[in-house]
Amino acid sequence: MELDPNKLHFIPLGGCGEIGMNLNVYVYQKSAVIVDCGVMFAAEQNAAVFPEIDALWRIADRVLAILITHAHQDHIGAIKDLWPELKCPIYGSRFAIEMIYSSLSETTFSKDVPVRVLDHSEAFTLGPFKVERIPLTHSTVEMGAFVIRAGESTVLHTGDWTFDSDPIVGHTSDLEALDILSSQNVDAVVGDSTNALESGWTATEGSLRAELLEQIKAATGRVFVTIFSSNVARIQLLADLAKETGRTLVVLGRSLQTVVRAAQAAGYLATLPERVGPKEYGYLPPSQVLVVCTGSQGSPNSMLGVMAKDKRTDVYMESGDTVLFSARRVPGCEEDIDTVQALLRSRGIEVVDEQTAPIHVSGHPKQDELRTMYDLVKPRCVIPVHGTAKHLDAHIALVRSMGLAAERIENGDVVEIGETCIRIGQVTTGQRRRLLGG
């Protein structure tokens, strides 16, 4: 389709109708910027799924950059697959760039990828686009929203976010910068819908400390805590609790090791105590061990999944140990999680998860935070993304209850952004797959 070159257009190619594989395109004067470039994991196919981008070249002549909001795989995991076609610079925070470099190290073109490390707050120009980064909090460090200005139009693309006043590690959300936007005629907020069905306000990362401490103190054997690998603040909190309870910290799992290295390169986890590896693991008294490991979503190939089946001889679990699932259940992984938890219980291992104790908080805004965001920014329109149909519909209902306009769209929809946001057509979308380990 032909787009008016003097109008700003927004087109999600992934992440609008599902949770995962986020890829958002902004087009103006035949130039494009992409916000995020992520995957969605299909466990039953052992594959990483990412968006088809062929339609991009029918609506834009060039891509000026990929802007990365944060370092989660559903926002950066497709860069290794799609960069050879895009061949554009990548803009992101130091931690995000470190994580991207780790992924690109598996390719033959890693040294060809130009990057720019952004400050927490920074304004810059990309061709006809003027871009500003605004720090927000999320369940990993260095989350940043982007204000994108082109012609007479202004969009705030939030990415994933919360207003966490006690994130443990990293910056808090810049509420002053958001408030300033209210006087700048923001035409649209393109925003996170993940928790739009949930009332209230998301708890802080720091609020987990008391419950996790109680659970660790109550355990008589080893304590295993499985988390989302990218949660740098949770790693720091658990390291602090290990020290406080006289336990030795053990970090198990490739993705966790990668995150620790990237975080330390970005200036985080500087006080992490010396960790022991698998070789020393068996010599430690069980009551003096705290293991942080991968496997919160029940993957049979994760460190927890392998240990649950007693498939390793160097690191193992025994009756009397405790496993804390300090992570939410990602939709589609419930059966795998239940299988691992049943196996652990059959071996006399205690299992605690967020359904039985408050040992996890989300990194996404609930309804009261969404209202606060829109009260601060005062956009003319809201375009919900990052969610399934029920999440998008709940977000739409909340926005309209505030007397604001909302545009309900899906992957491939083309929205013209100005004083009103109007869906003007659709481009073809699809999915590609990469076998994991391939």
N, C-alpha and C positions, 0 to 999 in steps of 0.2 A: 504494500500500500504506500501511497505517496503522502508524506507528512508535510504540513506547512512548516518551512524552515525557520520561520520567525516565531514559532510557538514552542514552548517547552512541553515535551511528552514524557510520560512515565510508562514503562512496560515491564512487568515482572515476567521473567522467563522460568522462574522456579521459586518455590516457597510461599505461593499464594494459593492455598487449597490443600497444603500439606505442611507438616512441621519438618523442615529439612531442605536441603539443596537450594539455599537462597541465592538468587541471582537477579539483580534488579538493574534495569537500563534506563538512563535518562538521555534523551536525544534533543538536540537543538542545533539548527543550522547544519544539518547533516553530520554533526559530530556527536559522539556518545561518550558518556562515562558510565562505568559499571560499578555498582555498590555490592560488594561481596560476591563470592564465587565458591559455593559450597556443595557438599555431597549429602546424600541420605543413604543410610546403610540398609541393605535388604538381606537380612540374616538367612532367610530360606534359600537365597540364591548365592550366598557368600560373595556379595558384590557391593561395590560403591556405585550409587546411582547419581547422575548429575544431569543438568539441563542440556537440551539440544539448543545450539545457538545459530543455526543456519539462517534463521529469520533476521538476525541482527544485521547481516550484510545487505539485506533488501531495504532497510530503513535508515542506514547510516553508512557513510563512506569510511569512517575511521573511528577507532576507539582510543581515546586519549589516555585513559588510566583505569585501573581497578582500584577502587577505594575500599579499604577493609575496615569494618567497624570494630571487629574483635577476632580473637584467635580460635574460636570454636570450629570444628570440622565442618559443620553445616554452613559455615561462612567462608572457609578458606580451602576446604578439602578438594575442590575441583580445579584449583589453579594448576596443579601438575598435569592435568588432563587437557585443559583448554588454553593455557598460555601459548603453546605453539601456534595456535590459530589467531590469537589476539595480538601477541607480540607487543605489548604495551607496558609502561611502567606500573609498578604496584606501590601504592601509598598506604602506609599503616604505621601503627605504633611500634616501638622497639620490640616488645614482646611478640606482637603479631608477626613481625618480620623474621624474628628468630625462629618462630614455629614454622613459618613458610619455608625458610631456608632448610630446616630439618627435613621437610617433605621433599623439597626440590633436590636434596642431596642424592635421592634415589634415581634422578633423571640424568640425561646426557647434556642438558641445556642449562643447568643451574647457574653457571657463570655468565650466561647471556641475559639473564633477567634483570632489568634495571629496577631498583627500588628507591623509595624515599621514605626515610623514617620521620614521622610526624611528631611534633611536640603534643603534649596533652591538649593544649589549646593552640590552634594555629589557623591562619587564613592564607589562602593561596589561590592562584588562577590557573585554570586548565583551558586553553583556547578561549571559547566564548563563555565558559563557566567560571563563576566565582564561588569558591568553596570555603567553608569554615568548619573546623572540628570543635565539638563541644563535649567535654568529659561527662560520662554517666557511669553509674555502677552496674555491675552484672556479676555473674557467678564465675568470672575470670577477670584478670586485671586488664586495665587500659582499654576499657570499652569507650568508644567515641561515636556520638551521633554526627551527622553531616548536614549542614545547611548548604543547599545548592541553589544558586541564583543564576538565572539566564534570562536575558531580555528584561521583561517586566515581571517575571514570575519568581517566586521564592518557595522552596520546599524544605521542610525539616524531615530528614530520613533518620528515624530514631535508632534503627537496629534493635538489639535486645537490651533491655535495661530494667533497672529498679532505682528507687531513691533510697539506697541503703546508707543510713547515717553512721553505721559502724561496720565497714567492710573488712576490718582487720588489716588488710593489705591494700595499698593503692589509694587513689584519689576518691573523694566523694563526688556526687553529681553537682555540676555547676548550675545551681538554680538561678543565680543572678544572670548568667548568660541566656538562659531560657526566658527569663522575665523580660530582658531587653528585646527579645524577638517580638514581644507583644505589640511594640510600637513600630514594627517594621513590615506590617502587612504580609504575614505569612499566608500564602495561598493554600497550602496543604501540609498536613503532617502525614507521612507514610509510616505507620506504626505497628508495633508488636502486639499480636492478639493472643499469645499463648495462654495467658491466664485471665482472659476477658470474661470467662464464665465464673470466676471466683470473686466473691465479695471481700471487702476489707483491704488490708494493706500488707504487703509482703514483709515478713520478719527479717531482721538484720542477720548478717553472718555471725556477728558477735553474740547474738542471742543463743547460739548453739552451745556455747562454752560450758554452761552449767550442766546441761543434760549429758553431753559427751563425757564430761569429767565424772559425773555420777556413774555412768555406765562402765567406764574404765576402772574406777575404784571398786565397783561391785564385782568385777570379774576376778576369778581365782587363777585361771589359766592364761594362755595367750589371748590377746585381743587383736582381731583383724578388722580393719575398717576399710571398706571398699567405697570408692568415690569416683566421680567424674574426674578423669586425669587432669583436666585443664584447670581445676579449681585450686589456684595457687593459695588463696586465703585458707582453704580447708587444710591444705598440706601444712601451712605454717601453724595453724591452730593445733593440729594433731601433734606436730613436733613439740609445741609448747606444753601440751598435756602429757606427752611422754616424759618429758623432763620433770614435770611437776609430780608425776606419779611414780617416778623411779624406774621407768621402763626404757629399754633400748629401742630406738626407732629403726625399723626395717622398711625399706621401700622396694616393692616388688612389682614388676611389669614394665615392659618396654616403653609404653606411652607415658607412664609416670616418670620414668627416668628422663625421657625427652623433655617433658614439661619442666622438671627441676633444672635441667641444664639451660633451657631457654629463659626461665625465670631468673636464674642467677646471672646470666649474661645481660639481662635487662635491669639488674640491680635489686632483685627481690630474693627472699629466702637466704639472705646473707648470714642469718643467725642459726640456720639449720644445723643441728648437731651432727657429728660424725655418724654416718650410718654403717651398719654391718651388712655384708652380703650373704648370699646363700651358703658359702663355705663356713661361716661362723655361726649361722643360724642355729644349728642343732646343739651347740655348746651352751646356749643361753638358757637359764632357768625359765620355764614357761610363764611364771608370774612376773617376769621382768621384760616381757616382749610386747611391743606394739607394732603391728604390721599395717602399713598403708599399701593397698594393692588394687590392681585393676580387676574388673569383673562385676561391677555394680548392675549391669544389665543382663547377667546370666550367660554371657558368651561361653560356650564350652572350651574355647581356646584361650580364654583369658587366664591370668594367674590364679584367680579364685576358682574358676571352673576346673582347671587342671588339678589344683590342690583338693578340691571337693571330691574328685574321683580318685584321689591318692595316687596320682600318676607320676609324681616326682619323688625322688629319694633325698634330695638336699633340703627342700623346704616342704613342710607337711603340717597337717592339722591332727588333733587328737580329741577324744572325748574330754569335756571340761573346758574346751576353748570357747570363745565367743566371737561371733561375726556381726559387725554393725554395718548395715547397708545404708550409708549416709549419702543417699542419692534418690531422686525421684524415679519412678518407673516410666521409661520412655514408651509411648504407645507402640505396640507391636512386639515388645520384649517381655510381656508379662508371663507368657508360658515358659520361656527360658529361665526367668528369675525364679518362678515357682519350682521348677525342676531342680535347680541348684539348691534352693532353700530346703526342699524336701530331702535331698541327699545329705545335706549337712545335719539336719535334725536326726536322720536315721543313724548317724554316727555319734550321736550324743553331744553334738555341738550346738550351743545356744545361738539362736538367730534373732536379731532385733532390726527392725526397719522403720521407716517413717510412718507406717501404719500403726505401729505399736508404741512408738516414742518419738518425741520431737527432735530428731537427730539430722534433719535436713531442712534447708530453706531454698526456695526457688530463686532464680535470677531474673524473673519476669514480672511485670507489673500486674497487680490485681486491680479491681475496679476503682478503688479510691485513689490509687496512684495515677491511673489513666485520667480520672477527672482532674486531679491536680496538674498534670501535664497540660491538659487543654485549657485549664484556667490560667496557667502561666503564659502559654504561647499565644492563645486566642487565634487559632487558625480559622480561615474561612471554610475549610473542608478537611475531613479526615479520610484517609484511604487505608483501611486495615489490610495488613499482610501478616505473614508468619503465623499460619494457623490453618486448621481444617475448616470445612464449611461451618461447623457449629461455633467455632471460635470467632470466625469472621462475622457471623450473624450476631453473636453476642456483643461484639465490639461495635457493630453498626447500631444496635439497639441502645447501647450506653451513650454513644455520641449523639444520637438523635434526641435522647432524653434530656440532654444538656442544651438543646436548641441549636445544635450545629449541623451543618450539612455533612453527609457521608456518602461515599461512592463505593458500592460493593462490586469488587472485580475478582477475576481469576487469572491464572497464568495465561499470558498471551494477550490479555486485554490491553488496548492502547488508550491511555487517558491524556487528554489535552488539559494542561494546567494553566489557569489564569485566575481571574476573579471568581470563576466557577470551575469545577473539575468535571469534565464531561468525557464519558467513554465514547470514542469515535470509531472503534473497530477492533479487530483482533488479528494477530499474526499467528502463524503455526508454531506450536510448541511440541516438545517431545522429551524423551529421556535417552541417555546413553548409559552404558554400564562398563565398569572395570572390575574384573574378578579380583578379589582381595588376595594379596600375595603375588599378583601378576603384574 
